[in-house]
Amino acid sequence: MKDFFDENKTPKDKFFEIVFNANKNLVIDELEDVFKRLAALEILAEECFGDEVDQKINEVVFNKSDEFEEMQNDLYIDIMSKILTKNE
C-alpha cells in the first residue's frame, strides 16, 4: 500500500496518489465540486474584471506567489481529506 503520509512528498504529490488510488466515484464527486466552484469563480471574476481576468490571475500568481502556493497546498489538502474521509 502507498504511504499517503510520507512527509517528503508535497501536498500535490499526495493528492495525485490519492486521486489515482481512491474510489473512482468519490474522486469524481470531489472533482465535480471543484469544477462547480471554479465555474462560479470564473463567472465572478469575469463580472469583476471583464477581459482582464487572465491578466489579473497572472498578477496574483506572480505578485503573491507565496500566498498563491499556500492556497494551492491548502486546496490539495482539503480535497484529499474529503476523499479520504469518504473512502473509509
RODO-2510 file (C-alpha; in nm, 4 decimals, decimal comma):
residues 88
     n   res          X          Y          Z
     1     m     0,0000     0,0000     0,0000
     2     k     0,1144     0,3535    -0,0732
     3     d     0,2241     0,5763     0,2135
     4     f    -0,0044     0,8797     0,1772
     5     f     0,1508     1,0377     0,4857
     6     d     0,5121     1,0411     0,3621
     7     e     0,6461     1,3756     0,4867
     8     n     0,8879     1,4028     0,1945
     9     k     0,6021     1,4398    -0,0523
    10     t     0,4312     1,7657    -0,1357
    11     p     0,0555     1,8086    -0,0913
    12     k     0,0309     1,7940    -0,4714
    13     d     0,2176     1,4594    -0,4823
    14     k    -0,0031     1,3154    -0,2099
    15     f    -0,3176     1,4499    -0,3778
    16     f    -0,2431     1,2715    -0,7042
    17     e    -0,1570     0,9469    -0,5273
    18     i    -0,4904     0,9570    -0,3513
    19     v    -0,6816     1,0531    -0,6650
    20     f    -0,5288     0,7627    -0,8566
    21     n    -0,5881     0,5107    -0,5774
    22     a    -0,9166     0,6100    -0,4122
    23     n    -1,2633     0,5019    -0,5099
    24     k    -1,3298     0,6437    -0,8565
    25     n    -1,6827     0,7609    -0,7732
    26     l    -1,5621     0,9550    -0,4685
    27     v    -1,2914     1,1240    -0,6732
    28     i    -1,5427     1,2128    -0,9445
    29     d    -1,7767     1,3658    -0,6841
    30     e    -1,4994     1,5808    -0,5369
    31     l    -1,3678     1,6906    -0,8754
    32     e    -1,7205     1,7843    -0,9814
    33     d    -1,7420     2,0048    -0,6712
    34     v    -1,4062     2,1641    -0,7594
    35     f    -1,5228     2,2412    -1,1126
    36     k    -1,8535     2,3775    -0,9834
    37     r    -1,6652     2,6219    -0,7619
    38     l    -1,4186     2,7031    -1,0394
    39     a    -1,7008     2,7807    -1,2822
    40     a    -1,8693     3,0086    -1,0274
    41     l    -1,5391     3,1850    -0,9561
    42     e    -1,4765     3,2300    -1,3300
    43     i    -1,8163     3,3968    -1,3652
    44     l    -1,7483     3,6227    -1,0675
    45     a    -1,4030     3,7105    -1,1971
    46     e    -1,5396     3,7980    -1,5403
    47     e    -1,8082     4,0141    -1,3802
    48     c    -1,5446     4,1981    -1,1771
    49     f    -1,2585     4,2195    -1,4265
    50     g    -1,4108     4,1649    -1,7713
    51     d    -1,1484     4,0955    -2,0356
    52     e    -0,8676     4,1405    -1,7817
    53     v    -0,9352     3,8136    -1,5939
    54     d    -0,6277     3,6327    -1,7262
    55     q    -0,4085     3,9354    -1,6580
    56     k    -0,5390     3,9607    -1,3006
    57     i    -0,4833     3,5883    -1,2440
    58     n    -0,1258     3,6169    -1,3700
    59     e    -0,0684     3,9173    -1,1420
    60     v    -0,1847     3,7193    -0,8386
    61     v     0,0330     3,4207    -0,9307
    62     f     0,3363     3,6467    -0,9800
    63     n     0,2874     3,9132    -0,7112
    64     k     0,1500     3,6897    -0,4378
    65     s     0,3404     3,3721    -0,5166
    66     d     0,3821     3,2654    -0,1516
    67     e     0,0145     3,3190    -0,0717
    68     f    -0,0831     3,1538    -0,4000
    69     e     0,1306     2,8463    -0,3301
    70     e    -0,0069     2,8208     0,0227
    71     m    -0,3627     2,8392    -0,1104
    72     q    -0,2894     2,5681    -0,3668
    73     n    -0,1485     2,3424    -0,0955
    74     d    -0,4493     2,4107     0,1266
    75     l    -0,6820     2,3154    -0,1589
    76     y    -0,4916     1,9931    -0,2307
    77     i    -0,5074     1,9017     0,1389
    78     d    -0,8760     1,9919     0,1698
    79     i    -0,9779     1,7814    -0,1294
    80     m    -0,7561     1,4917    -0,0152
    81     s    -0,9155     1,4939     0,3272
    82     k    -1,2652     1,4887     0,1781
    83     i    -1,1781     1,1952    -0,0461
    84     l    -1,0045     1,0026     0,2320
    85     t    -1,2859     1,0646     0,4776
    86     k    -1,5475     0,9349     0,2353
    87     n    -1,3212     0,6478     0,1230
    88     e    -1,3133     0,4892     0,4700
***
